[in-house]
Amino acid sequence: MSIELGSVLSAVAASLIAVVGWVGPRWRKEGRLLARIRKLGQAHAALPDSIERTELGVTLTALAKDLNAWNATDQRLVRRWRIWTTTAALVASYAVVLVVWPPTSHSLGSVWLSSLLVGTIAGAVSVVIMEVAEWVIAQRTAGALRDERELAFREGRRPHSA
């Protein structure tokens, strides 16, 4: 591998660190809600007592309710899926890169490019699995809430509000 290729890969890696640091908190719903609550909270603190401040307080309360729902017990399973799929993708890509390709490769440059390719594929598979798992968990939660409301309706009692 040439020094130029190593320098380019280092520059790309350093740039990706900055991009991931900026995009990471905005990628998830929790991060977006926290950022919005933070911005609106600063605006709420700066406003004098008025109708607009009261309306902004109601909006902040609604956002906090959404954040609490996102951090509810059902989301614990989503977080577990997120952590374990990422870990499994990392372990699988390390196994492929360190065990399979070094004996079969002829140059260090091909190992670098192969590692990049395997890491990209493993990351994409991890993201797809995570998104599907979140969708399935959300569907199951919605189904359980619907069943609970139907049961409460049949029994003549007031269903719990979600």
Secondary structure as GFF3:
##gff-version 3
##sequence-region A 1 162
A	DSSP	alpha_helix	3	27	.	.	.	ID=ss1
A	DSSP	alpha_helix	29	46	.	.	.	ID=ss2
A	DSSP	alpha_helix	51	70	.	.	.	ID=ss3
A	DSSP	alpha_helix	74	95	.	.	.	ID=ss4
A	DSSP	pi_helix	96	100	.	.	.	ID=ss5
A	DSSP	alpha_helix	101	104	.	.	.	ID=ss6
A	DSSP	alpha_helix	108	155	.	.	.	ID=ss7
###
